[in-house]
Amino acid sequence: MKTESPFPSIESTINRLITLILNVTFFGLLFFFFVLFVLGPVYGIYKRGLETMFYPTLLCWGLSLPILIPVTWHYIVKSKKMACKIIVDQSGLLFYNSQDEIVDKILYTDLRTSEQDFDIRTVSTTNSGIIPWLEVIIQSEKTDQTTRRIDMNLPLFAVKNKQALYAHFLRGITVFRSDLKIDPIVFSTYSIDTKTWKINQKGSALTTWVFILLALICVGFICFMVFVYMKYNT
């Protein structure tokens, strides 16, 4: 195995503006959903009576509570257990929570070859968003061989140097796991210059502005729905 000493480590940085927009959008939608489908029927019972609103209330609560309860539990109650920091170092990719505990990791030693032309490649799905995920094959002592799709994102946080994290992880693969083949498309996807392992800022900036535009559209949609709801109820 080829080694490089010392191999530097990098840590994720947070884009505070986009994170604010993301949180306002997410919790705004959650609050609007709660008001519309939980508190709305309660107000309807107060105004029209239980007999009239019984079945509409049962329908609204039956549809909303199975969604609201697990989402609230995951993103609010258990938020301290969620990953809030990413570090790429000589061991691999590490995800830490607010208590500085490792909640997930992908080590270079756990990476395996695939039966395809390339062992490391990108994949786009409906959940991957603008930037495709990085797909690798891993197998540790405790788990069977499986496919992992790496997303350099954090729940409710916008990672500012996402592509730099990809670049450093891929650089680590070339250093510590030179036996693995990386699809050349991976480097162009993440705007990586393999000579310097730096990011092409033009490609990175375009992705950021597209994300901001989509977030602003979501915020505008929330404001519009709140306006319509208030107008309808008044």
Secondary structure as GFF3:
##gff-version 3
##sequence-region A 1 234
A	DSSP	beta_strand	10	11	.	.	.	ID=ss1
A	DSSP	alpha_helix	16	34	.	.	.	ID=ss2
A	DSSP	pi_helix	35	39	.	.	.	ID=ss3
A	DSSP	alpha_helix	40	48	.	.	.	ID=ss4
A	DSSP	alpha_helix	50	72	.	.	.	ID=ss5
A	DSSP	pi_helix	73	77	.	.	.	ID=ss6
A	DSSP	three_ten_helix	79	81	.	.	.	ID=ss7
A	DSSP	beta_strand	83	88	.	.	.	ID=ss8
A	DSSP	beta_strand	92	97	.	.	.	ID=ss9
A	DSSP	beta_strand	102	107	.	.	.	ID=ss10
A	DSSP	three_ten_helix	108	110	.	.	.	ID=ss11
A	DSSP	beta_strand	111	112	.	.	.	ID=ss12
A	DSSP	beta_strand	121	123	.	.	.	ID=ss13
A	DSSP	beta_strand	133	138	.	.	.	ID=ss14
A	DSSP	beta_strand	146	150	.	.	.	ID=ss15
A	DSSP	alpha_helix	162	176	.	.	.	ID=ss16
A	DSSP	alpha_helix	184	189	.	.	.	ID=ss17
A	DSSP	beta_strand	192	193	.	.	.	ID=ss18
A	DSSP	beta_strand	198	199	.	.	.	ID=ss19
A	DSSP	alpha_helix	201	233	.	.	.	ID=ss20
###
